[in-house]
Amino acid sequence: MHAELDRILASDLFARSERLSAFLKFIVDQALAGHGESLKEQVIAVELYGKNASFNTAADPIVRVDARRLRDKLREYYAAAPACTVVIAVPKGSYTPVFQPTTATLERVEQALETNEPLRVAPPPTNAGFSTSIRARRWWIVTVAVALVAAGSLGVSRLRTSDGSAPPRLLTVTSMPGAEEDPSLSPDGNFVAFTWEGGSAPNAPDHLWIKAVNGDALRQMTSVPDVLEKWPRWSPDGRQIAFTRYINGLPSIYVISALGGPEQLIGEGRDASWSPDSRSLVLHSLEPDEFGFVQHVIETGVRRTLTQEPAGLMDTHPRVSPDGKTLAFLRNEAGRSALLLVPMSGGQPTTLDGWSNGLIGGLEWTPDGQDILFARPEVSGRRLMRIRADGQAAITPVSGVPYESLNPSVSRPLPGHAYRLAISTGQPQIGLRLVDLQAPREGPRVATASAFYESTRVDTPGRFSPDGSQAAFVSNRSGSDQVWVANRDGSGLRSVTGLQDAAINLGSWSPDGRSLTFDATIGGGAHIYVVSAAGGPIKRLTEATATERDPEWSRDGRWIYYTSDESGRWTLWRTPASGGARVRLTSEPGFEPRESPDGRAIYFIDSPRVPGLRPTGKLKKVSVDGGAAEPVDVPAMPGAWDVTDTGIVFMVAEDVSAGSTGAADVLKVYDLAERRVRSLAELPFRVSPFGVTHFLTVSRDGRWALASHIVRWERDILVVDNFR
C-alpha cells in the first residue's frame, strides 16, 4: 500500500499540492497502523493541521473541504495513471481510506497461480530521499497483499476447474469444530467467505473468515471482540465483502476489502446484498420512516426505499437478480415463510411459491437469472429447491445435496456454463434445561440445571401445567413439529399431536390441566387449535381466514386470548373457549398475551418473536374487556418472559450479577405487588440466542423454569463443483 502511496505522491499532479499530499499520507499511514477508525474530522484538524483541542470544525470546514478536494484529485490521478496494482480511495462521508486491487492485478495473480510462477509487481519509481531498502520492503508488502487477495492468504495453489462437461461433485470445504455458516463464494468460485465462532462455545460471537475451496488456506478477516458478525456477501467485482456487525444488539453494515485491513462503516441496517455493478447495496433498514429494504449507494450514501415491512412480519435475505431488475427476498410470519419478488424500480411484492410451513433457509439467483435456489421446509428438514423466477415451471429439488443445506451462494459461470454452488449444512441440537429456582445457590447462580427429555433435534419450551407437575413443549424429534407432554419428575413422555408438515407454536394449558391450545401453520395458514393433554384428535377453534397465533387460556376457563391480523395489523383478540363470536381487544400491535393473576388484565409485548433473541420490546397491559393499553416498566424480550402468580419473570441476556464471574443469562422478576424489579437467579447455562423463537417459560408458582439451550450447533460448508 505504501508503494502505491509513494507512486501517487511522486506524480506531477500531487507534487504541486503539498497540503493534499500531506493529507493523503497522514490518513494512509494511520489506516495501515490500525488507527483507521480514529480518523475523525477533529483528530485530523489537531494532528495534521496543528489546530488546538478547542478547534470548532463546524465553524471552520478546512478538513471537509480538503477531503473533498482529495477525492477529486485521486479520481483525476487514476483517470490518467499507468497500470497500478492497488487503488487508494477515500469514500464519501469517511476519512478512512480503502485499498482495492485492480482487475488487471487480479488477472495477473490468477495467471501466476496457474503457472506456479512468482508474481512480480514493478517497484515504484525512484524518489529523492526514499531509500532502496524501504522501497524494496514496501514493494514486497504490495506483492504479498495482492497475492493474498487471490490466494486466500498463505499462498494456496489455484484450483483448476472443470470444463463443464463433467458431472457435479460435492466438495467439503470446511469441517472445523463449531458452525461455519453464511457462505458467500467469490465471483470466480475459488474462495468462500463465511462466519465462524472459531470452534468455541455455540453462543460465542461469529467473525468473518475466508477459505480457499481447494486447499487449506484459511484467513480470519475480522476480530473485533464482543460483537457478532453475520451474512458476508462478496461483491460481483470481487474486490470487497459486505457484512453485518451487531454491537449491543444493534446491526450496522460494513464493507471490507478482500485484501483485509480496516472496515468501512456503511450505515445502520442488516443483511446486505450487492447490486450487479458493485456500486450499491440492498439492505434492511431499521429506521422508522424506511423500515424495510432500501438501496444504499456506496459513493453518495443516498438511500432509496424498495419495500416497507408490514407489522408482525420479518423480511430477510435480499438478493438482486443478475440483470439488476428484480429483488428476491424472504418474508417470515408466525412460523411460516414465503419467497417474494419485487421490481427494483418499485412496486408491490408478489409471492412466488406461496407460504411454507416453517422457515426457508436462504435463497440465491442462478447466474443466468432464470431460476432461484431456496431451502424450503419439508417434513424431513429443509431441502434445496429450484424454481423458475417467472413461476412458469414446476419446482424441482436439487439432487446431490443433503437436507438442511442452507444459504446457497453461486459463482459466475465457468466454461461450459457450469458454476459452483456453496451451502452450509448440518443438524443443530437444541435442548431444554429444567431449573429449580429454589435450589441451593453458588452465590447468585443456581447450582445445577437438568436436561429435560433430551433429543438430538430441536426442542422448544412450551408451558407448565397449572399445578406445575407437567410441562408441554414442541419438538421435531419424530421428524416434524409435534406437541409433547411429560411429567416434571422425568416420567410419562408422550406426543399428543400427529400433524404432518406443520409448524407449531404452543400456547397454554386449560385451567383444569386437561387440554392444551396451540397455533399451527398447516397448508400455509396459521390458526388456533385445541387438543387433549392425553392426546387425540385436534379441534380448530377459530374459523376466520386471518392468521392467528399465541393462544392463551383465561384462568377461569371461559376465554382464549390470541393475536390475529384480521384487522389488517397484529392486534389482540378473544374468543369463547367453547367457540363463538370473537372480539378485538386492542387497536395497537400485540403479541404473546398473558392474563394477570387476578384475571382483570392482559399483559402483552408489542414485538413478534423471531428465530433468535432480539432487543427488548415494550411490555404493556390492557383490560380483559379491551380498551387503551398502558406501558409496563419491564425490559422483556419476545419469547423470553412469563407471568407467575406474583410477578413477571423475564430474562436479561449477557448480564452479570454481583459476586459472579463471566457472562451469564439472568432471570429477573417484576413484583406486581411492590412494582419493582429484582434479580431472581443467574442460570448455570447459556440460553440459546438463536435457532428457536421461544426461549423461556416459568411455572405459575414461580419455582420452576424451562429454558432452551444449544447442546450442539455444527455446520460445515460444502461446494458443489460443476453445478448447472
Order of alpha helices (4+ residues) and beta strands (2+ residues): alpha-alpha-alpha-alpha-alpha-beta-beta-alpha-alpha-beta-beta-beta-beta-beta-beta-beta-beta-beta-beta-beta-beta-beta-beta-beta-beta-beta-beta-beta-beta-beta-beta-beta-beta-beta-beta-beta-beta-beta-beta-beta-beta-beta-beta-beta-beta-beta-beta-beta-beta-beta-beta-beta-beta-beta-beta-beta-beta-beta-beta
